[in-house]
Amino acid sequence: MGIAHGTGIGIGLFLLLIAANGVGMVIKNPIEGLPVALGAFTSFPVMMSLLGLAVIFGLEKCRVPGGILLVIIAISIIGLIFATRPVPYQKFAAGYVHRTVFVKAHVL
């Protein structure tokens, strides 16, 4: 049981580090020493992720079914309303189809 729990905890902490890096809670350390440093906790993505995490903990303690999904949807809607990034003007990018080998290949 000890190794199984330790492995699960280690994977969970690694995923937490990836998520914290994604929202800017931790950043690459500009000086020598530790590989990461604390980011700006007053930024909108960090505050929303901490708020969402706190609400998830509360809903899980109250055993609300589907609580995690409800929080994900609510935080996503709030993030779309107060978007700090520009909304893309197109849904899909055309890509580089004209440069691929498949298009340049003369099969016939």
C-alpha positions in Angstrom: 0.0 0.0 0.0 2.8 2.5 0.7 4.4 2.4 -2.8 1.0 2.6 -4.5 -0.1 5.6 -2.4 3.3 7.3 -2.9 3.2 6.8 -6.6 -0.3 8.2 -6.8 0.6 11.2 -4.7 3.8 11.8 -6.8 1.8 11.8 -10.0 -0.8 14.1 -8.5 1.8 16.6 -7.3 3.5 16.5 -10.8 0.1 17.3 -12.4 -0.4 20.1 -9.9 2.9 21.6 -10.8 2.0 21.5 -14.5 -1.3 23.1 -13.9 0.2 25.8 -11.6 2.8 26.5 -14.3 0.0 26.8 -16.9 -1.9 29.5 -15.0 1.2 31.4 -13.9 1.2 30.4 -10.2 4.8 29.2 -10.6 7.2 30.5 -13.2 10.7 29.6 -14.3 13.2 30.9 -11.8 15.3 33.7 -13.3 18.2 33.1 -10.9 20.2 30.1 -10.0 18.8 27.6 -7.4 15.4 26.2 -7.6 13.9 25.5 -11.0 10.6 27.3 -10.3 9.6 30.5 -8.4 6.3 31.9 -7.3 4.4 33.9 -9.9 2.0 36.8 -9.5 -0.8 35.6 -7.3 -2.9 38.7 -8.1 -3.3 37.8 -11.8 -6.7 36.8 -13.0 -5.9 33.2 -14.0 -4.3 32.5 -10.7 -7.1 34.0 -8.6 -9.7 32.1 -10.7 -7.9 28.8 -10.3 -7.5 29.2 -6.6 -11.2 30.2 -6.3 -12.2 27.1 -8.3 -10.0 24.8 -6.3 -11.5 26.2 -3.0 -15.1 25.7 -4.3 -14.2 22.2 -5.5 -13.0 21.3 -2.0 -16.1 22.8 -0.5 -18.5 20.9 -2.8 -16.5 17.7 -2.4 -16.8 18.0 1.4 -20.6 18.5 1.1 -20.7 15.5 -1.4 -22.4 17.4 -4.2 -22.7 15.1 -7.2 -21.1 16.5 -10.3 -19.5 19.3 -8.2 -16.2 19.3 -10.1 -17.9 19.5 -13.4 -20.1 22.4 -12.2 -17.1 24.3 -11.0 -15.2 23.7 -14.3 -18.2 25.0 -16.3 -18.7 28.0 -13.9 -15.0 29.1 -14.0 -14.9 28.7 -17.7 -18.0 30.9 -18.2 -16.5 33.5 -15.8 -13.2 33.4 -17.7 -15.0 33.9 -21.0 -17.0 36.9 -19.6 -13.9 38.6 -18.1 -11.5 37.4 -20.8 -8.0 38.9 -20.5 -7.0 37.5 -23.8 -8.4 38.5 -27.2 -11.1 36.2 -28.7 -9.9 34.5 -31.9 -11.5 35.8 -35.0 -11.8 32.4 -36.6 -12.6 29.0 -35.2 -10.1 26.9 -37.1 -6.7 27.8 -38.6 -6.0 26.9 -42.2 -2.6 25.6 -41.4 0.2 24.9 -43.8 -1.6 22.5 -46.2 0.1 23.9 -49.3 3.5 23.1 -47.9 3.0 19.5 -46.9 4.5 16.6 -48.8 1.1 15.1 -49.4 0.0 18.0 -51.5 3.3 18.2 -53.4 3.3 14.4 -54.2 2.3 13.6 -57.8 0.6 10.3 -57.5 -0.9 10.1 -60.9 
